[in-house]
Each structure stands twice: as C-alpha cells, then as structure tokens.
Amino acid sequence: MPIPFGWFCVGYSSDLAVGDVKPLRYFGRDLVLFRNEQGEAGLLDAYCPHLGAHLGYGGRVEGDSIRCPFHAWQFRPDGFCSKIPYAKAFPPRAKREPLAQSYPVTENSGVIWAWYHPDDVAPEFDVLDYPEFVDPEWAAPTKREWRFASNPQEIAENGVDVAHFAYVHSMDAVPEGETKYEGVRRHSFVHGHRTIPLPSGEVKEVPYSVETVQNGAGQKFTRLKGLVELSLLVLATPVEADDVELRFCFTHPKVEPGSMEEKVVQEAIANTCGQKGVEGDIPIWEHKIHRAQPYLCDGDGPILRFRRYFEQFYAEGPEGGRLSVAAE
C-alpha cells in the first residue's frame, strides 16, 4: 500500500519543549522536529540544503530558527534561510523562496500534527480539535504506542470489519450504527444497552454509546459513554510504505482516585489496548497482505463503502487501481 496524504501525528506537544531538536523518520523521509524560542514547532527535511548535514544531530535552536551543526546556516519553520553567519550576501534563491523542505504544522488536542502530501500540495482540509485532551477538568492523557508492519488504511478499515470482532476479540460484533460520509470525514454513532459485571459482583444493564469520527487518513476520534465517559484519539502515522506507528491517547473526566469509576476507566483502557482490542489485531495486521479485490459475503460489514471513502487520500490512487472492488 502507498502512503496516503493528510494530517498525521508526529509527536505530543508536551514532549517538545522550547529549544528541543528531534530527528524523526516518517513518510519514508528523514525529518527534524524543533521548537523555536517563540514557541513555534517546525518540521523540516532533515538534511541541510547547503551541504547535506543532518539538522537533527547537533543542530540547535537559535531565536526563531534551527542552526545547522556543519556551517551554522539557520532555517525557520517555513524553510526560509534566516542567517548565514559568514556570508556577505545571501544566495539569490534564498531571498526568494524556502531552501529547506518544510511541512505545515499545527497543534491541538495536545498533538503536533504535520501535513504530508507526496506532491507537496498544501493542506486540503483542517485538523479537528478535541479540547478535552488539554482541559484541566479532564484527566491527564494515558498514552500507548506500537509500531508494526501495516498502514493507516488497514488500521482504519478494522472498525467496519464487523465479522472479526467475534473471532479475534471474543466479543459481540460492533454494529455499523448511523454512519455519514461527508467529504474527508466519516462519522458513526452507535447506541444501545449493555450488560456489565461490576467489580462488586453485581450485574448492571447500562445505556452506552460509541461515537467515532475519522478525519482524513491520520486522525480518528472515539468517544465512549457508559458507566464512565472515555475519549480516545487513534493516531496512525506511516513511517515507511509498509511500516506504521500507532498511538492511542485516552482521557476522561476526572474521577475520585480508588473509586469504582476509576477502576472502570482503567479496565476500559486495558480492554481497548489488550487482546480484546488493538493487541489482538496487531499480529494479524503485521503478517497479512492487502487484498485489493477481496471475496466478501453479506456478514462482512461495509468494507467496500469504507474503501471508496479512503481512496481519496491517495495522490494517484492506491497502486494505480481502486481499493473498492470486490472479487467475483
């Protein structure tokens, strides 16, 4: 599978202090992430356009720019060269346009988002903001991270593959619910009642709802409401064409330490991350292939509809063909 375009998580805002410089590898490219003295995060191609030094190893922040460790050329987050300490005159091109390849960056929901497009096309849609992830009335985020051989499309498709829930996660299928596809966004809402065993040994029937919003290839948000309320950001960022970094970021309204609510939240997070959740899927994702023309049956869920939605995030189509065709 090729790398889709869109907004992708390249780190958490709280992990990048003023003056920090971090070498990264995403989108099949070597990159450098930094935060200048004005507090602005910047993401550039790692190699200095002057003579090729890696800005992430020995580079440092000075003012609004990152300084190359080789000849001290400096570059702002927009890629423009801001200083050449030994030059009497800037090269003409440096006055006209950026020399370093830069990536649009925005920060919200506590995440540093970078826009990637293989043809360097400007952002075509916005990141959605979920302010509870930085709200002091909500709990500090709980974060989990995995890396394995897969891609954002396979991971996102998992939510509509209703048949696998029984066989991989030993749980009832999650219904499609009310689903809307609107441009780059997919919004689904499922609600009903669920029988839940309580830590006290009692069994209680409680109303529940699951709301999911997919916004492009790299941002997925889920809000679960039942005994407790839990919000989750699912952040799938391609490292290479068949290598992905997956982050889960959870938060919830603050609860009393040691309370039943806290135990339910912890159990919900453990279930979402463990064998009944993503860690049940990872071994399959890591070793499977992508069937561009799968044989499907009536119990598989709306896989082809989802693939038609996801097709729009490939610059020239997935491997030159369509994802949304079933075998006959």
Sequence and secondary structure as in RCSB ss.txt:
>XXXX:A:sequence
MPIPFGWFCVGYSSDLAVGDVKPLRYFGRDLVLFRNEQGEAGLLDAYCPHLGAHLGYGGRVEGDSIRCPFHAWQF
RPDGFCSKIPYAKAFPPRAKREPLAQSYPVTENSGVIWAWYHPDDVAPEFDVLDYPEFVDPEWAAPTKREWRFAS
NPQEIAENGVDVAHFAYVHSMDAVPEGETKYEGVRRHSFVHGHRTIPLPSGEVKEVPYSVETVQNGAGQKFTRLK
GLVELSLLVLATPVEADDVELRFCFTHPKVEPGSMEEKVVQEAIANTCGQKGVEGDIPIWEHKIHRAQPYLCDGD
GPILRFRRYFEQFYAEGPEGGRLSVAAE
>XXXX:A:secstr
     EEEEEEEGGG  TT EEEEEETTEEEEEEE TTS EEEEESB TTT  BTTTT EEETTEEE TTT  EE
 TTS EEE TT SS  HHHHHS SS EE EEEETTEEEEEE TT     S     GGGG TTB   EEEEEEES 
 HHHHHHGGG TTHHHHHSSS      EEEEETTEEEEEEEEEEEEE TTS EEEEEEEEEEEEETTTEEEEEEE
SSSEEEEEEEEEEEETTEEEEEEEEE B   TTSHHHHHHHHHHHHHHSTTTHHHHHHHHHH    SS    TTS
 SHHHHHHHHGGGSTT GGGS S     
